[in-house]
């Protein structure tokens, strides 16, 4: 998964075929409605449904649909308005790559953009359901059920939505280059080769620019 290529797209005539082609694994079909049903519900409830195609680059990898500001009790009182994740379908060959987490974070970002502070979701209970996935993301049980499904909620009030990259390493400033020395050194001197017959007093240094070496005659 490339986080720079991951993005959501609206369902349009150009993207609907890719959305309809998405399938979860056969053993998961009882856990989530197919995309076609979600799109039908989005058509019937355009004011609250927020369907999106999940793409990794040019590849369609999943589908999500959020519900935004619905009357949870459905009694028209408006005393319990909620937003959350309605449907999540990750392609059978695309699971385990972080696309589900991206979907939840995308819905959380949209809810917060609209001023919400909580994200609700429902899931099929039991060992084959996605409860572990949601609990790892921080969802807490509300103690409610909805049409036989478990209800969870994620507090968005202090949850960061964007994962910032690690800070760049600041390199130390370049070392100050010292100017060349102002004092000119004298020409290099050469040491007369050692001779076992010479005593220390016989050794003389000869400047480098002398035309020839000189040596004191042996005593």
N, C-alpha and C positions, 0 to 999 in steps of 0.2 A: 504494500500500500504506500502510495506517495501522498503525503499530506498536502503538498503543493498542488496536486492534480485533483484532489477530492473536492467535489462541489455538488450543489443541488440544482436541479432544473425544474421549471414549471412543467406541468403536463399540458402539452400543446399538440396540434396535429403532427408536429415534427418529432415528438417524443413518445406519443401514446403507444406506438407499436413496441418500442423497446420496453416500456413499462409492462405491457400486457404479456410480454414474453418471459418475464421473470417468474421463476418457480422455486419454492423452498424444497427441502428434501421430502421425499414421500412420507417419511415417518413424522414429519412436522405439519402435514397438511391439516390435521385436526386441531392444531394450535392457533392458526391464524387464517383469516379469510383470504381468498385469492385477490389479486390486484383488481380484477374486473369488478368484484363486488364493492371494493373500496371506492373505485371511481364512480360507480353508480350512486353510492351514498354521498360522495362529494357533489355530484350533480344535483341531488335532492336537497342537500344542506350546504349550499355555497357560502352561506354567511359564517359558518363555523368550521368547515372542513378546510384543511391546508395540505393538499397532496403534493408530493415532490418525488422526482426521480433522483436516485443517488448515482453519481457517475465518478469513476476513477479514470481521469483522462477522458477518452472517448468511449470507454466501456461502461455499460449499465450494470451495476452490481447490486442494486437494491431499490426498494420503494418504501417511503414512509408517508403517513398521513397523521397530522396533528388535529386536535379539536381545540378551538380557541373560544373562550368565554361562553361556555354552554351553561344552561340551567341544569345543574347536576340532578336535582330532585325531580325536575320535569313538571313541577306543579305550578309554574308561572309566577311563583313568589319572588324569584330573583334573590333569594337569601343565600344561595350556595352556588356561586359562579366559579367554574373551574376551567383550566386549560391543561392539555397534556398530550401524550402520545397515544394515538388511536390505533394505528396499525404499523407494523414493521415487518417487511418481507425482505430478507437478504437471500440472494441467489444461492442455490444449492452448492455450487462450486466456489462461492466467494466467502463462505463463513469462516470465522476464526482469524480474520485479518484486520479487525478494528472498525469495520464499517458500521456495525451496530452501535458502538460507542459514538462514532461520528454522528450518526442519526440522532441519538439522544441529545448530544451537545448542540446540534443544529436546532432542534425543537426548543431546547432550553434558551438558546440565544434569541429565538423569535418571541418566546413568551416574555422574556425580560425586556425585549425591545418595545413590547406593548405594555409594559408596566407591571407584569405579573411577577410573583415571587415564589410560586410553587408549580411543579410539574407533576401531574398525575398520570398513572398508567395502570392498566389491568392486565393480568396474565392468567393463563390456564394453570390451576394448581396441580401439584403432584410432581413426582420425580422426573417426569419427561418435560415439564414446563420450563420456562425461562427465568424462574425466580432467582436462581443463583446469579445469572447475568445482571439482573436489575439490582440485586442487593449489593453486588460488588461495586456498582456505580454510586451507591449511597442511598438508594431508595429505602424508605421505611414503611412498614405495614401500617395501614390506617385502622385495621380491625374491621373494615367493611368488605362486602362482596358486591359485585355488580353482574347480574345475569350469571351467577355461579362462578365468577372469576375473582381472584384476589385483587385488592386495590392497594397500590403503593403510591407514595408521594416523595418527591425530592425537593428539598428546601433550596431555593435559588438565591436567597438573600445574601449569602456569603460564599457562593460557589463560583470560582473563576470559570469563565466560559472558554477563554482562549489559552492554550498552553504556550507560554512564551518560550522561545528557544533559549538555551543556556547563554549567559552573558559572554560577549566576545572577550577574549583575553587581551588585555591592554599591554602592549609591548613597552618596555622602559624607553625613555628618551635616548637618542643616540649619544654615545660617549663624546665628550668634547675633545676635538683633535687639537693637540698642542702644536704651537708653531715650531718650525725647525729651530735648532739651537743657533744663537747669534754668534757664538765664538767659533772661529775657524780652527780646526785642529791642525797641527803641523803635519807635514808629509809623514807617511808611515816609515818607520825605521826598520832596518833589517838586522837581525842578529847574526854575527859571523858564525858559520858552522863550527860546531865543536870539534876540537882536535885533542886527542888524548895527551899530546905532548905539550899543550898549552896550559898555563896556569891561569887563574882568574884575572890576574893583572894583565895578561896578554890579550884578553878579549876586548874588542872595541866595537861600538855601534857605528854603523856607517849610514848617513842619510840616504833615503830612497832615490834621490835624484843625482847621486854621485855616479860618474861614468863607469867606475870600476871599484871593486872592493880592494881594500888595503889590509895588509896583515903585518904586524910587527915581526921582524926577523926573530928567529929562535935565538935564545941566548947560547 
